[in-house]
Amino acid sequence: MSPAFDRLDALPDTRKVERPRLVSRPMPGAWMPLVGTGMLVHLPTEQTLEDLSDLDDEDLALSETFARDLLALVAWERHERAVRAQEGGR
């Protein structure tokens, strides 16, 4: 190729990359807002939770971290129970 093509390849890519448009979706089916309370109820367990729409980005991130860590703890507990069962309940 010619030196002109080399210079062209060296230029930054200026094409605009468009992200897909986000669209709203329904709340997960296991949750329902408790009208007038600012709370959500988890239908299978009937446990309530503060409405996440009232939280700022930092609090949402902390909630996400808590949920991820809780799932890890539950998985660990299930594993430990399996270990104890394998060892005859000791």
C-alpha distances in whole Angstrom, upper triangle without the diagonal:
4,7,8,6,7,11,11,11,13,16,19,19,22,23,27,28,31,34,36,40,42,46,49,51,54,56,56,59,61,61,63,64,68,69,70,69,66,66,64,66,64,66,66,68,69,68,67,64,63,61,57,57,59,57,54,51,52,55,53,51,54,55,52,52,56,56,53,55,58,56,56,59,60,58,60,63,63,61,64,67,65,65,69,70,68,71,74,74,74
4,5,6,7,9,10,11,13,15,19,20,22,23,27,29,32,35,38,41,44,47,50,52,56,57,58,61,63,63,65,65,69,70,71,70,67,67,65,67,66,68,68,70,71,69,68,65,64,62,58,58,60,58,55,51,53,56,54,52,55,57,54,54,58,57,55,57,60,58,57,61,62,60,62,65,65,64,66,69,68,68,71,72,71,73,76,76,77
4,5,5,6,9,10,11,13,17,18,21,22,26,28,32,34,37,40,43,46,50,52,55,57,57,60,62,62,64,64,68,69,70,69,65,65,64,66,65,67,68,69,70,68,67,64,63,61,57,56,58,56,53,50,51,54,52,50,53,55,52,52,56,56,53,56,59,57,56,60,62,60,61,64,64,63,66,68,67,67,71,72,71,73,76,76,76
4,5,5,6,9,10,11,15,16,18,20,24,26,29,32,35,38,41,44,48,50,53,55,55,59,61,61,62,63,66,67,67,67,63,64,62,65,64,66,66,68,69,67,66,62,61,59,56,54,56,54,51,48,50,53,51,49,52,54,51,52,55,55,53,55,58,57,56,60,61,59,61,64,64,63,66,68,67,68,71,72,71,73,76,76,76
4,5,5,6,9,10,13,14,16,18,22,23,27,30,32,35,38,42,45,47,51,52,53,56,58,58,60,60,64,64,65,65,61,61,60,62,61,63,63,65,66,64,63,60,59,57,53,52,54,52,50,46,48,51,49,47,50,52,49,49,53,52,50,52,55,54,53,57,58,56,58,61,61,60,63,65,64,64,68,69,68,70,73,73,73
4,5,5,6,9,12,14,17,18,22,24,27,30,33,36,38,42,45,47,51,52,52,56,57,57,59,60,63,64,65,64,61,61,59,61,60,62,63,64,65,63,62,59,58,56,52,52,54,51,48,45,46,49,48,45,49,50,47,47,51,51,48,51,54,52,52,55,57,55,56,59,59,58,61,63,62,63,66,67,66,68,71,71,71
4,5,5,7,10,13,15,17,21,23,26,29,32,35,38,41,44,46,50,51,52,55,57,57,59,59,62,63,64,63,59,60,58,61,60,62,63,64,65,63,62,58,57,55,51,50,52,50,47,44,45,48,47,44,48,49,47,47,51,51,48,51,54,52,52,55,57,55,56,60,60,59,62,64,63,64,67,68,67,69,72,72,72
4,5,5,9,10,12,14,18,20,23,26,29,32,35,38,41,44,47,49,49,53,55,54,56,56,60,60,61,61,57,57,56,58,58,60,60,62,63,61,59,56,55,53,49,48,50,48,45,42,44,47,45,43,46,48,45,46,49,49,47,49,52,51,50,54,55,54,55,59,59,58,60,63,62,62,66,67,66,68,71,71,71
4,6,8,9,12,14,17,18,22,25,28,31,33,37,40,42,46,47,47,51,52,52,54,55,58,59,60,59,56,56,54,56,55,57,58,59,60,59,57,54,53,51,47,47,49,47,44,40,42,45,43,41,44,46,43,43,47,46,44,46,49,48,47,51,52,51,52,55,55,54,57,60,59,59,62,63,62,65,68,67,68
4,7,9,12,14,18,19,23,25,28,31,34,37,40,42,46,47,48,51,53,52,54,54,58,59,59,59,55,55,54,56,55,57,58,59,60,58,57,54,52,50,47,46,48,45,42,39,40,43,42,40,43,45,42,42,46,46,43,46,49,48,47,50,52,50,51,55,55,54,57,59,58,59,62,63,62,64,67,67,67
4,6,9,12,15,17,20,23,26,29,31,35,38,40,44,45,46,50,51,51,52,52,56,56,57,57,53,53,52,55,54,56,57,58,59,57,55,52,51,49,45,44,46,43,40,37,39,42,40,38,42,43,41,41,45,45,43,45,48,47,47,50,52,50,52,55,55,54,57,60,59,59,63,64,63,65,68,67,68
4,6,9,12,13,17,20,23,26,28,32,35,37,40,42,42,46,48,47,49,49,52,53,53,53,49,49,48,51,50,52,53,54,55,53,52,48,47,45,41,40,42,40,37,33,35,38,36,35,38,40,37,38,41,41,39,42,45,44,43,47,48,47,48,52,52,51,54,56,56,56,60,61,60,62,65,64,65
4,6,9,10,14,17,20,22,25,29,32,34,38,39,40,43,45,45,46,46,50,50,51,51,47,48,46,49,48,50,51,52,53,51,50,46,45,43,39,38,40,38,36,32,34,37,35,33,37,38,36,37,40,40,38,41,43,42,42,46,47,46,47,50,51,50,53,55,54,55,58,59,59,61,64,63,64
4,6,9,12,15,19,21,24,27,30,33,37,38,39,43,45,44,45,45,49,49,50,50,46,46,45,48,47,50,51,52,52,51,49,46,44,42,38,37,39,37,34,31,33,37,35,33,37,38,36,37,40,40,38,41,44,43,43,47,48,47,48,52,52,51,54,56,56,57,60,61,61,63,65,65,65
4,6,10,13,16,18,21,25,28,30,34,36,37,40,42,42,43,43,47,47,48,48,45,45,44,46,45,47,49,50,51,49,47,44,43,40,37,36,38,36,34,31,33,36,34,33,36,37,35,36,40,39,37,40,43,42,42,46,47,45,47,50,50,50,53,55,55,56,59,60,59,62,64,63,64
4,6,10,13,15,18,21,25,27,31,33,34,37,39,39,40,40,43,43,44,45,41,41,40,43,42,44,46,47,47,46,44,41,40,37,34,32,35,33,31,28,30,33,31,30,34,35,32,34,37,36,35,38,41,39,40,44,44,44,46,49,49,49,52,53,53,54,57,58,58,60,63,62,63
4,7,10,12,15,19,22,24,28,30,31,34,36,36,37,37,41,41,42,42,39,39,38,40,39,41,42,44,44,43,41,38,37,35,31,30,32,31,29,26,28,31,28,27,31,32,29,31,34,33,32,35,37,36,37,40,41,40,42,45,45,45,48,50,49,51,54,54,54,57,59,58,59
4,7,9,12,15,18,21,25,27,28,31,33,33,34,34,38,38,39,39,36,36,35,37,37,38,40,41,42,41,39,36,35,32,29,27,30,29,27,24,27,29,27,26,30,30,28,30,33,32,31,34,36,35,36,39,40,39,42,44,44,44,47,49,49,50,53,54,54,56,58,57,59
4,6,9,12,15,18,21,23,24,28,30,29,31,31,34,35,36,36,33,33,31,34,33,35,36,38,38,37,35,32,31,29,25,24,27,26,24,21,24,26,23,23,27,27,24,27,30,28,27,31,33,31,33,36,36,36,38,41,40,41,44,45,45,47,50,50,50,53,55,54,55
4,6,9,13,15,19,21,22,25,27,27,28,29,32,33,35,35,31,31,30,32,31,32,34,36,36,35,34,31,30,27,25,23,26,26,25,22,25,27,23,24,27,27,24,27,29,28,27,31,32,31,32,35,35,35,38,40,39,40,43,45,44,46,49,49,50,52,54,53,54
4,6,10,13,16,19,21,24,26,25,26,26,30,30,32,32,29,29,28,30,30,31,33,35,35,34,32,30,29,25,23,21,24,24,23,21,24,25,22,23,27,26,24,27,29,28,27,31,32,31,33,36,36,36,39,41,40,41,44,45,45,47,50,50,51,53,55,54,55
4,7,9,13,15,17,20,23,22,22,23,26,27,28,28,25,25,24,26,26,27,29,31,31,30,28,26,25,22,19,17,21,21,20,18,22,22,19,20,24,23,21,24,26,24,24,28,29,28,30,33,33,33,36,37,37,38,41,42,42,45,47,47,48,51,52,51,52
4,6,10,13,15,18,21,20,20,20,24,24,26,27,24,24,22,24,24,25,27,29,29,28,27,25,24,20,18,17,20,21,21,19,23,23,20,21,25,23,21,25,27,25,25,29,29,28,31,33,33,33,36,38,37,39,42,42,42,45,47,47,48,51,52,50,52
4,7,9,12,15,17,16,16,17,20,20,22,23,20,20,18,21,21,22,24,26,25,25,23,21,21,17,15,14,18,18,19,18,22,21,18,20,23,21,20,23,25,23,24,27,27,26,29,32,31,31,35,36,35,37,40,40,41,43,45,45,47,49,50,49,50
4,7,9,11,14,13,14,15,19,19,22,22,20,19,17,18,18,19,21,23,23,23,21,20,20,17,15,14,18,19,20,19,23,22,18,20,23,20,19,23,24,21,22,26,25,24,27,30,28,29,32,33,33,35,38,38,38,41,43,42,44,47,47,46,48
4,6,8,11,10,11,12,16,16,19,20,18,17,14,15,15,15,18,20,20,20,19,18,18,15,14,14,18,19,21,20,23,22,19,21,23,20,19,23,23,20,22,25,24,23,27,29,27,28,32,32,31,34,36,36,37,40,41,41,43,45,46,44,46
4,6,8,7,8,9,13,15,17,17,15,14,11,12,11,12,15,17,16,16,15,14,15,12,11,12,15,16,18,19,21,19,16,19,20,17,16,20,20,17,19,22,21,20,24,26,24,25,29,29,29,31,34,33,34,37,38,38,40,43,43,41,43
4,6,6,8,11,14,17,20,19,17,15,11,11,10,11,12,14,15,15,15,14,15,13,13,14,18,18,20,20,22,20,17,19,20,17,16,19,19,16,17,21,19,18,21,23,21,22,26,26,25,28,30,30,31,34,35,35,37,39,40,38,40
4,5,7,11,14,16,19,19,18,15,12,11,9,8,10,13,13,14,15,15,17,15,16,17,20,21,23,23,25,23,20,22,23,19,19,22,21,18,20,23,21,19,23,24,22,23,27,27,26,28,31,30,31,34,35,34,36,39,39,37,40
4,7,11,13,16,19,18,17,14,10,8,6,5,7,9,10,11,12,12,15,14,15,17,19,20,23,23,24,22,19,21,21,18,17,20,19,16,18,20,18,17,21,21,19,21,24,24,23,26,28,27,28,31,32,32,34,36,36,34,37
4,7,10,12,15,14,13,10,6,6,5,6,9,10,9,10,9,10,12,11,12,14,16,17,20,21,22,19,17,19,20,16,16,19,18,15,18,21,18,18,22,22,20,23,26,25,25,28,30,29,31,34,34,34,36,39,39,37,39
4,6,9,12,12,11,9,6,5,7,7,11,12,10,11,10,10,12,10,12,13,15,17,20,22,23,21,18,21,22,18,19,22,21,18,21,24,21,21,25,26,24,26,29,29,28,31,33,32,34,37,38,37,40,42,42,40,42
4,6,9,8,8,6,4,6,9,10,14,14,12,12,9,9,10,8,10,11,13,15,18,20,22,19,17,21,21,18,19,22,21,19,22,25,23,23,27,27,26,28,31,30,31,34,35,35,37,39,40,40,42,45,45,42,44
4,6,6,7,6,6,7,10,11,15,14,11,11,9,10,10,9,13,13,14,17,20,22,24,21,20,23,23,20,21,25,23,21,25,26,24,25,29,28,27,30,32,32,32,35,36,36,38,41,41,41,43,45,45,42,44
4,6,7,8,9,10,14,14,18,18,15,15,12,13,12,11,14,14,14,18,21,23,25,22,21,25,25,22,24,27,26,24,28,29,27,28,32,32,31,33,36,35,36,39,40,39,41,44,44,44,47,49,49,46,48
4,6,8,10,12,16,17,21,20,17,17,13,14,12,11,15,14,13,17,20,23,25,22,22,25,25,22,25,28,26,25,29,30,29,30,33,33,32,35,38,37,37,41,42,41,43,46,46,46,49,51,51,48,49
4,5,8,10,14,16,19,18,15,14,10,10,9,9,13,13,12,15,18,21,23,19,19,23,22,20,22,25,23,22,26,27,25,27,30,30,29,32,34,34,34,38,39,38,40,43,43,43,46,48,48,45,46
4,7,10,14,16,19,18,15,14,10,9,7,5,9,9,8,11,15,18,19,16,16,19,19,17,19,22,20,20,23,25,23,25,28,28,28,31,33,32,33,36,37,37,39,42,42,43,45,47,47,44,46
4,7,10,12,16,14,12,10,6,6,5,5,8,10,10,12,16,18,19,16,15,19,18,15,17,20,18,17,21,22,20,22,25,25,24,27,29,29,30,33,34,34,36,38,38,39,42,43,43,41,42
4,7,9,12,12,9,8,5,5,6,6,8,10,11,13,17,18,20,16,15,18,18,14,16,19,17,16,19,21,19,20,23,23,22,25,27,27,27,30,32,31,33,36,36,37,39,41,41,39,40
4,6,9,8,6,6,4,6,9,9,12,14,15,16,20,21,22,19,18,20,20,16,18,20,18,16,20,21,18,19,23,22,21,24,26,25,25,29,30,29,31,34,34,34,37,39,39,36,38
4,6,6,5,5,6,8,11,11,13,16,17,18,21,22,23,20,18,20,19,16,16,19,17,14,17,19,16,16,20,20,18,20,23,22,22,26,27,26,28,31,31,31,34,36,36,33,35
4,6,5,7,9,11,14,14,16,19,20,21,25,26,27,23,21,24,23,19,20,23,20,18,20,22,19,19,23,22,20,22,25,24,23,27,28,27,29,32,32,31,34,36,36,34,36
4,6,8,11,13,17,17,19,21,23,24,27,27,28,25,23,25,24,20,20,23,20,17,20,21,18,17,21,20,18,20,23,21,20,24,25,24,25,29,29,28,31,33,32,30,33
4,5,9,11,15,17,18,21,22,23,26,27,27,24,22,24,23,19,20,21,19,16,19,20,16,16,20,19,16,19,21,20,19,23,24,23,24,28,27,27,30,32,31,29,31
4,6,10,13,15,17,20,20,21,25,26,26,23,22,24,23,19,20,22,20,18,21,22,18,19,22,21,19,22,25,23,23,26,27,26,28,31,31,30,34,35,35,32,34
4,7,10,12,15,18,18,19,22,23,23,20,19,21,19,16,18,19,16,15,18,19,16,17,20,19,17,21,23,21,22,25,26,25,27,30,30,30,33,35,34,31,33
4,7,9,12,14,15,15,19,21,21,17,17,19,18,14,16,19,16,15,18,19,16,18,21,21,19,23,25,23,24,28,28,28,30,33,33,33,36,38,37,34,36
4,6,8,11,11,12,15,17,17,13,13,16,14,11,13,16,13,12,16,17,15,17,20,20,19,22,24,23,24,27,28,28,31,33,33,34,36,38,38,35,37
4,6,9,8,9,12,15,15,11,11,14,13,11,14,16,14,14,17,19,17,19,22,22,22,25,27,26,28,30,31,31,34,36,36,37,40,41,42,39,40
4,5,6,8,11,13,15,12,11,14,14,12,14,17,16,15,18,20,19,20,23,24,24,26,28,28,29,32,33,34,36,38,38,39,42,43,44,41,42
4,5,5,9,10,12,9,7,11,12,9,11,14,14,13,16,18,17,19,22,22,23,25,27,27,28,31,32,33,35,37,38,39,41,43,43,41,42
4,6,8,10,12,10,9,13,14,12,14,17,17,16,19,21,21,22,25,26,26,28,31,31,32,34,36,37,38,40,42,42,44,46,47,45,46
4,7,10,12,9,9,13,14,12,15,17,17,17,20,22,22,23,26,27,27,30,31,32,33,36,37,37,39,41,42,43,45,47,48,45,46
4,7,8,6,6,10,10,9,12,14,14,15,18,19,19,21,23,24,25,27,29,30,31,33,35,36,38,39,40,42,43,45,46,43,44
4,6,5,6,9,10,11,12,14,15,16,18,20,21,23,24,26,27,29,30,31,33,35,36,37,39,41,42,43,45,47,48,45,46
4,5,5,6,9,10,10,12,14,15,16,18,20,21,23,24,26,27,29,30,32,33,35,36,38,39,41,42,44,45,47,44,45
4,5,5,6,9,10,11,12,14,15,16,18,20,21,22,24,26,27,28,30,32,33,35,36,37,39,41,42,43,45,43,43
4,5,5,6,9,10,10,12,14,15,16,18,20,21,22,24,25,27,28,30,31,33,35,36,37,39,40,42,43,40,41
4,5,5,6,9,10,10,12,14,15,17,18,20,21,23,24,26,27,29,30,32,33,35,36,37,39,41,42,40,40
4,5,5,6,9,10,11,12,14,15,17,18,20,21,23,24,26,27,29,30,32,33,35,36,38,39,41,38,39
4,5,5,6,9,10,10,12,14,15,16,18,20,21,22,24,26,27,28,30,31,33,34,36,37,39,36,37
4,5,5,6,9,10,10,12,14,15,16,18,20,21,23,24,25,27,29,30,31,33,35,36,37,35,35
4,5,5,6,9,10,11,12,14,15,17,18,20,21,23,24,26,27,29,30,32,33,35,36,34,35
4,5,5,6,8,10,11,12,14,15,16,18,20,21,22,24,26,27,29,30,32,33,35,32,33
4,6,5,6,9,10,10,12,14,15,16,18,20,21,22,24,25,27,28,30,31,33,30,31
4,5,5,6,9,10,11,12,14,15,17,18,20,21,23,24,26,27,29,30,32,29,30
4,5,5,6,9,10,11,12,14,16,17,19,20,21,23,25,26,27,29,31,29,29
4,5,5,6,9,10,10,12,14,15,16,18,20,21,22,24,26,27,29,26,27
4,5,5,6,9,10,10,12,14,15,17,18,20,21,23,24,26,27,25,25
4,5,5,6,9,10,11,12,14,15,17,18,20,21,23,24,26,24,25
4,6,5,6,9,10,11,12,14,15,16,18,20,21,23,24,23,23
4,5,5,6,9,10,10,12,14,15,16,18,20,21,23,20,21
4,5,5,6,9,10,11,12,14,15,16,18,20,21,19,20
4,5,5,6,9,10,11,12,14,15,17,19,20,18,20
4,5,5,6,9,10,10,12,14,15,17,18,17,17
4,5,5,6,9,10,11,12,14,15,17,14,15
4,5,5,6,9,10,11,12,14,15,14,15
4,5,5,6,9,10,10,12,14,13,14
4,5,5,6,9,10,11,12,11,11
4,5,5,6,9,10,11,8,10
4,5,5,6,9,10,9,11
4,5,5,6,9,8,9
4,5,5,6,5,6
4,5,5,5,8
4,5,7,9
4,6,6
4,6
4
